[in-house]
Amino acid sequence: MKKIVVFLTLLFCATSILAKEYSGAKKIREFYNPETKHEIGVGIGWMTFTNLLNYPGWGCDDDYTPIDKKYSYTPAYNVHYYYKLHRRVKLGMDITWQKNKTNSVFSTDIFNSNVDRFTQKHDEEMLEGYMKQYDSCQKECGTTTYNHLIFAPQVKLTWLSREHFAIYQRYGIGLDLEFSKNPIDEKNTWAYPTPCAALLGLEFGGRKFRGYFETLELSAQGLFHGGIKFDF
């Protein structure tokens, strides 16, 4: 009789332990879906889409141009807001700002070298055109600044969601407003579409306050983009 009681007691304990382990494992595998509807966040990114497309000085930019150029870029700063439509789908807006600079310096060595080359070849037509280019290249020397303000409606797709971790992707297309100012104080404003795609996004932290990091990204936010977010 005692053996039976001991056996039943051990069986009950083992069953309880297995049930708790199964319940815990099931909870870990479940898609975490908080009741929050809104998400706001701020971030910073590097190696942006605007860096790849920004080639200042096109009017005087070829193999014979006697100008040395140095480029500098600030990181891209952004804020975002998303509204949850479904446990896996959020729709929102991202606003990004970035400033780029180009410093152009006239190179006397390059200029004189090309003049000698055309003179030796007796290419008077090429030499005359190159001498005319001198004035335009001189005007271009100095610092040109580019300010980008990008508005990008986006959809955020969450593939894996746990209480303290998530994996997601973002897709959208934005409007890039470019405000430029060249060395002679000429100002221009351009507007053109820009893609927004983040193939791998990771969230980590608490239930509402989290950090995030994105890569495999082609967008105004940068190839490497991270920040903090809050759900409410």
For each residue, the residues with C-beta under 8 A, 3 or more apart:
1: 4 5
2: 5 6
3: 6 7
4: 1 7 8
5: 1 2 8 9
6: 2 3 9 10
7: 3 4 10 11
8: 4 5 11 12
9: 5 6 12 13
10: 6 7 13 14
11: 7 8 14 15
12: 8 9 15 16
13: 9 10 16 17
14: 10 11 17 18
15: 11 12 18 19
16: 12 13 19 20
17: 13 14 20 21
18: 14 15 21 22
19: 15 16 22 23
20: 16 17 23 24
21: 17 18 24 25
22: 18 19 25 26
23: 19 20 26 27
24: 20 21 27 28
25: 21 22 28 29
26: 22 23 29 30
27: 23 24 30
28: 24 25 162
29: 25 26
30: 26 27
31: 87 88 160 161
32: 161 162 163 166
33: 87 161
34: 207 208 231
35:
36: 39 84 208 231 232
37: 83 84 232
38: 81 82 83 84 231 232
39: 36 80 81 82 83 84 90 92 229 230 231
40: 79 80 81 229 230 232
41: 79 80 212 227 228 229 230
42: 77 78 79 80 227 228
43: 77 78 79 80 212 221 225 226 227 228
44: 75 76 77 78 222 225 226 227
45: 48 75 76 78 96 214 217 221 222 223 224 225 226
46: 75 76 222 223 224 225
47: 51 222 223 224
48: 45 51 52 73 76 98 219 220 221 222 223
49: 52 53 194 195 218 219 220
50: 53 54 76 98 100 146 148 150 176 178 194 220
51: 47 48 54 73 100
52: 48 49
53: 49 50
54: 50 51 71 100 146
55: 58 61
56: 69 71 102 104 144 146 180
57: 60 61 65 67 69 102 104 140 144
58: 55 61
59: 136 140
60: 57 65 67 133 136 137 140
61: 55 57 58 65 67
62: 65
63:
64: 114 130 133
65: 57 60 61 62 110 133 137
66: 106 107 108 110 111 114 134 137
67: 57 60 61 104 105 106 107 110 137 140 141
68: 104 105 107 110
69: 56 57 102 103 104 105
70: 102 103 105
71: 54 56 100 101 102 103
72: 100 101 102 103
73: 48 51 98 99 100 101
74: 77 98 99 100
75: 44 45 46 98 222
76: 44 45 46 48 50 96 97 98 220 221 222 225
77: 42 43 44 74 96 97 98
78: 42 43 44 45 94 95 96 97 220 221 225 227
79: 40 41 42 43 94 95
80: 39 40 41 42 43 92 93 94 95 154 229
81: 38 39 40 92 93
82: 38 39 90 91 92 154 156
83: 37 38 39 90 91 92
84: 36 37 38 39 87 89 90
85: 89 90 91
86: 89
87: 31 33 84 158 161
88: 31 157 158 159 161
89: 84 85 86 155 156 157 158
90: 39 82 83 84 85 155 156 158
91: 82 83 85 153 154 155 156
92: 39 80 81 82 83 153 154 156
93: 80 81 151 152 153 154
94: 78 79 80 150 151 152 154 172 174 196 221
95: 78 79 80 149 150 151 152
96: 45 76 77 78 148 149 150 152 174 220 221
97: 76 77 78 147 148 149 150
98: 48 50 73 74 75 76 77 147 148 150 220
99: 73 74 145 146 147 148
100: 50 51 54 71 72 73 74 145 146 148
101: 71 72 73 143 144 145 146
102: 56 57 69 70 71 72 143 144 146
103: 69 70 71 72 142 143
104: 56 57 67 68 69 140 141 142 143 144 183
105: 67 68 69 70 141
106: 66 67 111 137 138 141
107: 66 67 68 110 111
108: 66 111 112
109: 112 113
110: 65 66 67 68 107 113 114
111: 66 106 107 108 114 115 134
112: 108 109 115 116
113: 109 110 116 117
114: 64 66 110 111 117 118 130
115: 111 112 118 119 127 130 131
116: 112 113 119 120
117: 113 114 120 121
118: 114 115 121 123 126 127 130
119: 115 116 122 127
120: 116 117
121: 117 118 126
122: 119
123: 118 126 127
124: 127 128
125: 128 129
126: 118 121 123 129 130
127: 115 118 119 123 124 130 131
128: 124 125 131 132
129: 125 126 132 133
130: 64 114 115 118 126 127 133 134
131: 115 127 128 134
132: 128 129 135 136
133: 60 64 65 129 130 136 137
134: 66 111 130 131 137 138
135: 132 138 139
136: 59 60 132 133 139 140
137: 60 65 66 67 106 133 134 140 141
138: 106 134 135 141
139: 135 136 183 184
140: 57 59 60 67 104 136 137 182 183
141: 67 104 105 106 137 138 183
142: 103 104 182 183 184
143: 101 102 103 104 183
144: 56 57 101 102 104 180 181 182 183
145: 99 100 101 180 181
146: 50 54 56 99 100 101 102 178 179 180
147: 97 98 99 178 179 180
148: 50 96 97 98 99 100 176 177 178 179 220
149: 95 96 97 176 177 179
150: 50 94 95 96 97 98 174 175 176 177 194 220
151: 93 94 95 174 175 177
152: 93 94 95 96 172 173 174 175 194 196 219 220
153: 91 92 93 172 173 174
154: 80 82 91 92 93 94 170 171 172 174 196
155: 89 90 91 170 171 172
156: 82 89 90 91 92 168 169 170 201
157: 88 89 168 169 170 171
158: 87 88 89 90 161 166 167 168
159: 88 167 168 169
160: 31 165 166 167
161: 31 32 33 87 88 158 166
162: 28 32 165 166
163: 32 207
164: 204 205 206 207
165: 160 162 202 203 204
166: 32 158 160 161 162 202 203 210
167: 158 159 160 200 201 202 203
168: 156 157 158 159 201 203
169: 156 157 159 197 198 199 200 201
170: 154 155 156 157 196 197 198 201 214 219
171: 154 155 157 196 197 198
172: 94 152 153 154 155 196 197
173: 152 153 193 194 195 196
174: 94 96 150 151 152 153 154 193 194 195 196 219 220
175: 150 151 152 191 192 193 194
176: 50 148 149 150 190 191 192 193 194 220
177: 148 149 150 151 189 190 191
178: 50 146 147 148 188 189 190 191 192
179: 146 147 148 149 187 188 189
180: 56 144 145 146 147 187 188 189 190
181: 144 145 185 186 187 188
182: 140 142 144 185 186
183: 104 139 140 141 142 143 144
184: 139 142
185: 181 182
186: 181 182
187: 179 180 181
188: 178 179 180 181
189: 177 178 179 180
190: 176 177 178 180
191: 175 176 177 178
192: 175 176 178
193: 173 174 175 176
194: 49 50 150 152 173 174 175 176 219 220
195: 49 173 174 218 219
196: 94 152 154 170 171 172 173 174 218 219 220 221
197: 169 170 171 172 217 218 219
198: 169 170 171 201 214 215 216 217 219 221 225
199: 169 216 217
200: 167 169 214 215 216 217
201: 156 167 168 169 170 198 212 213 214
202: 165 166 167 212 213 214
203: 165 166 167 168 210 211 212 229
204: 164 165 210 211 212
205: 164 209 210 211
206: 164 209 210
207: 34 163 164 231
208: 34 36 230 231 232
209: 205 206 228 229 230 231
210: 166 203 204 205 206 228 229 230 231
211: 203 204 205 226 227 228 229
212: 41 43 201 202 203 204 226 227 228 229
213: 201 202 224 225 226
214: 45 170 198 200 201 202 217 221 224 225 226
215: 198 200 223 224 225
216: 198 199 200 223
217: 45 197 198 199 200 214 221 222 223 224 225
218: 49 195 196 197 223
219: 48 49 152 170 174 194 195 196 197 198 222 225
220: 48 49 50 76 78 96 98 148 150 152 174 176 194 196
221: 43 45 48 76 78 94 96 196 198 214 217 225
222: 44 45 46 47 48 75 76 217 219 225
223: 45 46 47 48 215 216 217 218
224: 45 46 47 213 214 215 217
225: 43 44 45 46 76 78 198 213 214 215 217 219 221 222
226: 43 44 45 211 212 213 214
227: 41 42 43 44 78 211 212
228: 41 42 43 209 210 211 212
229: 39 40 41 80 203 209 210 211 212
230: 39 40 41 208 209 210
231: 34 36 38 39 207 208 209 210
232: 36 37 38 40 208
